Amino acid sequence: CATLYLIPSVETLQEVVVQKFLANGITKARDGNISLNTQSQGILPGLAEPDVLLTAQALPGVESIDESVSNINIRGGTNDQNLLLWDGIKMYNSGHFFGLISAFNPFITEKVTVIKNGTSAAYTDGVSGTIDIQSYNNVGDGFFGGIGFNLISADGYTHIPMSKKIAVQFSARRSITDYLQTPTYSQYFDRAFQDSKVSTQQDGTLDQDIERDEDFYFYDATFKILYDVSPNHKARISALYANNLLDYTETLASGSASETKNSGVEQFNIGVGGTLESIWSGKLKTHLSGYYT
């Protein structure tokens, strides 16, 4: 047999980053981490706004068994095995309307990182996965803000530079359901209580009339101070408060008899945290953080 000599040729490929993963603003890196940029992110079908927690469920390996934002399952794990951070603050209550709406204002959110293939030890938590939500973090972004309204809630947000070194951010959202009960609210209400004894319809089969009287509302507010001590030292202080309150009265009338049941529930989450990022040299930098939640 003839001898054939082959000359090896080696070509080094650059890191591959998939842009527009599922939609605009969703980027997948080589290590499997997925970044959601809310500024350029498209709204997925079925959503009225770029809800970050609902968008995350469109990613492979991320789902919710009850189709809510509060019970996110990553790689088959349970929701309490996930680490959910907002500006470095650990969150325990992530949803409004009993998990149907995200508790984080999407218009003040700058970047969301979803880690589902091995969480960095820097996070110190998150057995199943990590969702890291970051608000705007640059003093020099200039003034911006906005207000919005839908059939469930009204919201507003703003970023105000006080000087070249200091800026403040504020956002607030409150439901209008205790003032105006829209068809959208009725659909959300039926979905939230579909597996409970709370009823929204008359029971004609038992010849019983069910009357309901509920006082339900939710609200959330965030506040952030950005202070650039120097070009190499940046301090940030963030705070978030989210609240859900339901006061429900149900009257069951059957003939001349009637029965009244009262129920109430409140869910809230408060968190305050701060960070100090310092660059000491080209080889040394530090990141100090602390929070209360």
C-alpha positions in Angstrom: 0.0 0.0 0.0 1.2 3.5 -0.8 2.0 5.7 2.2 0.0 9.0 2.3 1.3 11.8 4.5 -1.2 14.2 6.0 -0.3 17.6 7.3 -2.4 18.6 10.3 -4.1 22.0 10.3 -5.5 23.4 13.6 -7.8 26.4 13.8 -8.8 27.9 17.1 -12.5 29.0 17.3 -13.6 32.0 19.2 -16.2 31.8 22.0 -19.7 31.3 20.5 -22.5 33.5 21.9 -26.0 33.0 20.6 -27.8 36.3 20.1 -31.6 36.6 19.9 -32.1 33.3 21.8 -35.9 32.7 21.5 -36.5 36.5 21.2 -34.6 39.8 21.0 -32.5 40.6 24.1 -32.0 37.0 25.2 -28.4 35.9 25.0 -26.9 32.5 25.7 -23.2 32.2 26.5 -21.0 29.2 26.1 -21.1 28.2 29.8 -24.9 27.9 29.5 -25.8 31.1 31.4 -28.6 33.1 29.8 -28.9 36.8 30.0 -32.1 38.8 29.5 -31.7 42.4 28.5 -35.0 44.1 29.2 -34.1 47.1 27.1 -34.0 45.2 23.9 -36.1 42.2 24.9 -39.1 41.3 22.9 -42.4 40.5 24.4 -43.2 36.8 24.1 -46.6 35.7 22.8 -49.3 35.8 25.5 -47.6 38.5 27.6 -48.7 42.1 27.9 -45.3 43.3 29.2 -41.7 41.9 29.4 -42.2 40.0 32.7 -38.8 38.6 33.5 -40.0 35.6 35.5 -42.5 34.6 32.9 -39.9 35.0 30.1 -37.5 32.8 32.0 -40.0 30.0 31.9 -39.7 30.0 28.1 -36.1 28.8 28.4 -35.3 25.1 28.2 -35.1 23.4 31.6 -37.1 26.1 33.3 -40.9 25.7 33.9 -43.6 26.1 36.5 -45.9 23.1 37.3 -48.8 25.5 38.2 -48.0 28.1 35.5 -47.1 30.8 38.1 -44.1 33.0 38.7 -43.7 31.9 42.3 -43.1 28.2 41.7 -40.4 28.0 39.1 -38.8 24.6 38.7 -35.3 24.6 37.2 -33.8 21.3 36.0 -36.6 19.3 37.8 -35.9 20.9 41.2 -38.4 22.5 43.4 -38.9 26.3 43.7 -37.3 26.4 47.2 -34.1 25.1 45.7 -33.7 28.2 43.6 -31.9 31.4 44.6 -33.8 34.5 43.5 -31.8 37.8 43.9 -32.9 41.3 43.3 -29.8 43.7 43.4 -28.1 41.1 45.5 -30.9 40.7 48.0 -32.4 37.3 48.5 -36.2 37.3 47.7 -38.7 35.0 49.2 -41.9 36.4 47.7 -41.6 36.8 44.0 -45.2 37.3 42.8 -48.4 39.3 43.0 -51.9 38.0 42.7 -50.8 34.7 44.3 -48.0 34.1 41.8 -49.7 35.2 38.6 -47.8 38.5 38.2 -44.1 39.1 38.9 -43.4 41.3 41.9 -40.5 43.0 40.1 -41.1 46.1 37.9 -39.7 45.1 34.5 -39.1 48.7 33.4 -36.6 49.4 36.2 -34.8 46.1 35.5 -31.7 46.3 33.4 -30.4 42.7 33.3 -31.5 39.2 34.4 -29.1 36.3 34.5 -30.5 32.8 34.6 -28.0 30.1 35.7 -29.3 26.5 35.5 -26.2 24.5 34.7 -24.1 24.9 37.8 -24.2 28.0 40.1 -21.0 29.9 40.9 -19.8 29.5 44.4 -19.9 33.3 44.7 -23.7 33.1 45.1 -23.4 30.7 48.1 -26.8 29.2 47.4 -29.1 27.9 44.7 -28.9 24.1 44.5 -31.1 23.9 41.5 -30.6 27.2 39.8 -30.2 31.0 40.2 -32.1 34.0 38.9 -30.1 37.2 39.4 -32.1 40.4 38.7 -30.2 43.7 38.4 -31.7 47.1 38.2 -30.0 50.1 36.5 -26.5 50.5 37.9 -25.0 53.4 36.0 -25.1 57.0 37.4 -24.5 58.5 33.9 -27.6 57.0 32.2 -29.3 60.4 32.3 -32.8 61.1 33.3 -35.5 58.7 32.2 -38.8 57.5 33.5 -42.4 56.6 32.6 -45.8 55.7 33.7 -48.1 52.9 32.6 -51.6 51.6 33.1 -53.4 48.3 32.3 -56.6 46.6 33.5 -54.9 45.2 36.6 -52.5 47.9 37.9 -50.8 51.3 37.3 -47.1 51.9 37.7 -44.4 54.5 37.4 -40.6 54.6 37.5 -37.8 57.2 37.2 -34.0 57.5 37.3 -32.8 61.0 38.4 -29.1 62.0 38.3 -28.5 64.4 41.2 -24.9 65.1 40.1 -22.1 63.5 38.2 -21.6 61.1 41.1 -25.0 60.5 42.6 -28.3 59.3 41.2 -31.6 58.0 42.7 -34.1 55.5 41.3 -37.7 55.0 42.3 -40.4 52.7 41.0 -43.9 52.0 42.3 -46.8 49.9 41.2 -50.3 49.4 42.7 -53.3 47.4 41.6 -56.6 49.0 40.8 -58.6 45.9 41.6 -60.1 47.4 44.8 -61.5 50.3 42.8 -62.3 48.8 39.5 -63.0 45.1 38.8 -62.4 44.6 35.1 -63.0 41.4 33.1 -59.2 40.8 33.2 -59.3 40.9 37.0 -62.2 38.4 37.0 -60.2 36.0 34.9 -57.1 36.3 37.1 -59.3 35.8 40.2 -60.9 32.7 38.8 -57.5 31.3 37.9 -56.0 32.1 41.3 -58.7 30.4 43.2 -59.7 27.6 40.8 -58.5 24.9 43.2 -59.9 26.4 46.4 -63.3 26.8 48.1 -63.5 30.5 47.0 -66.2 30.7 44.4 -67.1 33.3 41.8 -70.3 31.8 40.4 -73.7 30.8 41.5 -74.3 27.1 42.3 -77.4 26.3 40.4 -77.2 22.6 40.9 -77.7 22.9 44.7 -80.2 25.8 44.4 -77.9 28.0 46.3 -76.8 31.6 45.7 -73.2 32.5 46.4 -72.4 36.2 46.9 -68.8 37.3 47.3 -67.3 40.6 48.5 -63.5 40.8 48.3 -61.1 43.6 48.9 -57.9 42.7 47.1 -55.0 44.7 46.1 -51.2 44.5 45.8 -48.4 47.1 45.5 -44.6 47.2 45.3 -42.0 49.9 45.5 -38.3 50.1 45.0 -35.7 52.7 45.8 -32.0 52.8 45.0 -29.1 55.2 45.6 -26.1 55.1 43.3 -23.0 56.8 44.4 -19.7 56.8 42.5 -17.2 57.7 45.2 -14.5 57.7 42.5 -14.0 56.0 39.1 -12.7 52.9 40.9 -15.1 52.8 43.9 -18.9 52.5 43.5 -21.4 52.2 46.3 -25.0 51.2 45.8 -28.0 50.9 48.3 -31.2 49.2 47.2 -34.6 48.6 48.9 -37.7 46.8 47.9 -41.1 46.3 49.4 -43.9 44.1 48.0 -47.3 43.4 49.5 -50.4 41.4 48.7 -53.6 41.7 50.8 -56.9 39.9 50.4 -60.0 40.3 52.6 -62.7 37.9 51.3 -66.3 37.4 52.5 -68.5 34.7 51.0 -72.2 34.4 51.7 -74.0 31.2 50.9 -77.8 31.5 50.7 -80.0 28.4 50.6 -83.7 29.1 51.0 -84.2 31.0 54.2 -80.8 30.0 55.6 -77.5 31.7 54.9 -73.9 31.1 55.9 -71.1 33.7 55.8 -67.4 32.9 55.8 -64.6 35.4 56.1 -61.0 34.8 54.9 -58.0 37.0 54.8 -54.4 36.6 53.7 -51.4 38.9 53.5 -48.1 38.3 51.8 -45.2 40.7 51.8 -41.4 40.9 51.3 -39.1 43.6 52.4 -35.4 43.8 51.5 -32.6 46.3 52.0 -29.0 45.8 50.7 -25.9 47.5 49.8 -22.7 46.9 47.7 -19.3 48.4 47.4 -17.3 47.6 44.3 -13.6 48.7 44.3 -10.8 48.3 41.7 -7.4 48.6 43.5 -5.2 47.6 40.6 -5.2 45.6 37.4 -5.0 42.4 39.3 -7.0 43.1 42.4 -10.7 44.1 42.9 -13.2 43.6 45.7 -16.9 43.3 45.9 -18.5 43.8 49.4 -22.2 43.2 49.8 -24.7 42.8 52.6 -28.5 42.7 52.9 -31.5 42.2 55.2 -34.6 40.5 53.9 
